[in-house]
Amino acid sequence: MRSALKWILSTVLLANGVGVASVAQAFQFVPAGPFTSAAGVLKIKTPSSFGATLTCALSMSGEVSAFTGLKITSVSITGPGICSLLKAKYLSWPVSANSLSSVNISDMGFSLVGSVLPPSNCGVSEINANWNPANKSVTASNQALSGNCTIEQLDIVFPALSLVM
């Protein structure tokens, strides 16, 4: 959506005789269509864990579209202890690229509700992450989420995706 708006704006400006010295480069994930991640790791602190770090396994899936970009539409979280109670919320999460090595994941949130635990309501927040083109992974560390939660580490591989300019 952003790249389409940039294209329309630059076309209108050029058609009206207004020169544009530089138009921001658009970065996008390819190929278009559904994707699934490999297994990843999420380390998160929540009020439900009383500030202790939960280390959970994580997998994601979603859709890449030329019109809406990359959206994470499904998140599966498993692991020991209370990891099974941790649920992704506010899906779908849009992922936008700032460069060939930097991405933002928007609208990210988690909830954790257990019968004897204080509830956690983490997010909705945007996190900044790194994209590693060599191993096609997204990594993030020390990202605050509203609700007194912190993503200490996110590391997940998307083997079928590439980020291009």
Buried (B, 14 or more C-beta within 10 A) or exposed (E): EEBEEBEEEBEEEEEEEEEEEEEEEBBBBEEEEEBEBBEBBBBBBBBBBEEEEBBBBBBBBBBBBEEEBBBBBBBBBEBEEBBEBBBBBBBBBBBBBEEBEBBBBBBBBBBBEEEEBEEBBBBBBBBEBBBEEEEBBBBBBEBEBEBEBBBBBBBBBBEBBEBEE
